[in-house]
């Protein structure tokens, strides 16, 4: 069976890729928010919503990478390594 038709590839690799992509997009949103919010950069810690956004972005990106890694290790083609 070709790798493109493997159920393990589709579920794990593509889902992990999309989750990592979502985390990267949230990171870009947080970066834009950081650039636009000049008033609280010097006055103290960032607001809790910003911290939650950056934490969610980092978490989604990291889980996406590890989900892809698990998918690659579970492929039938990687058994002989």
C-alpha positions as CSV (number, residue, x, y, z in Angstrom):
1,X,0.0,0.0,0.0
2,X,1.2,3.5,-0.8
3,X,2.0,5.9,2.0
4,X,-0.5,8.4,0.8
5,X,-3.4,5.9,1.2
6,X,-2.4,4.8,4.7
7,X,-5.0,5.5,7.4
8,X,-2.2,6.1,10.0
9,X,-0.6,8.7,7.7
10,X,-3.9,10.5,7.1
11,X,-5.0,10.6,10.7
12,X,-1.8,11.3,12.6
13,X,0.5,13.2,10.2
14,X,-2.1,15.5,8.6
15,X,-3.9,16.2,11.9
16,X,-0.6,16.9,13.6
17,X,0.3,19.2,10.7
18,X,-3.0,21.1,10.9
19,X,-2.6,21.4,14.7
20,X,0.9,22.8,14.4
21,X,-0.3,25.2,11.7
22,X,-3.1,26.4,14.0
23,X,-0.5,27.0,16.7
24,X,1.7,28.9,14.3
25,X,-1.2,31.1,13.2
26,X,-2.1,31.8,16.9
27,X,1.5,32.8,17.4
28,X,1.3,35.3,14.5
29,X,-1.9,36.7,16.0
30,X,-0.1,37.1,19.4
31,X,2.8,38.8,17.6
32,X,0.4,41.3,15.9
33,X,-1.3,41.9,19.2
34,X,2.1,42.6,20.9
35,X,3.1,45.1,18.2
36,X,-0.3,46.9,18.4
37,X,-0.4,47.1,22.2
38,X,2.3,49.6,22.9
39,X,0.6,51.0,26.0
40,X,1.3,47.9,28.3
41,X,4.7,47.0,27.1
42,X,6.5,49.2,29.6
43,X,3.8,49.5,32.3
44,X,3.8,45.9,33.6
45,X,2.9,42.4,32.7
46,X,0.8,41.7,29.7
47,X,-3.0,41.0,30.1
48,X,-4.1,37.5,31.0
49,X,-5.8,37.1,27.6
50,X,-2.5,37.7,25.8
51,X,-0.8,35.2,28.1
52,X,-3.5,32.6,27.5
53,X,-3.2,33.1,23.7
54,X,0.5,32.6,23.7
55,X,0.2,29.6,26.0
56,X,-2.4,28.1,23.7
57,X,-0.3,28.8,20.6
58,X,2.8,27.1,22.1
59,X,0.8,24.1,23.4
60,X,-1.0,23.5,20.0
61,X,2.3,23.8,18.1
62,X,4.1,21.5,20.4
63,X,1.3,18.9,20.4
64,X,1.1,19.1,16.6
65,X,4.8,18.3,16.3
66,X,4.7,15.4,18.7
67,X,1.5,14.1,17.0
68,X,3.3,14.0,13.7
69,X,6.2,12.2,15.3
70,X,4.0,9.6,16.7
71,X,2.3,9.2,13.3
72,X,5.6,8.7,11.6
73,X,6.8,6.1,14.2
74,X,3.5,4.2,13.9
75,X,3.8,3.8,10.1
76,X,4.1,0.3,8.8
77,X,7.1,1.4,6.7
78,X,9.1,2.5,9.8
79,X,9.0,-0.9,11.5
80,X,12.3,-2.1,10.0
81,X,14.4,0.9,11.3
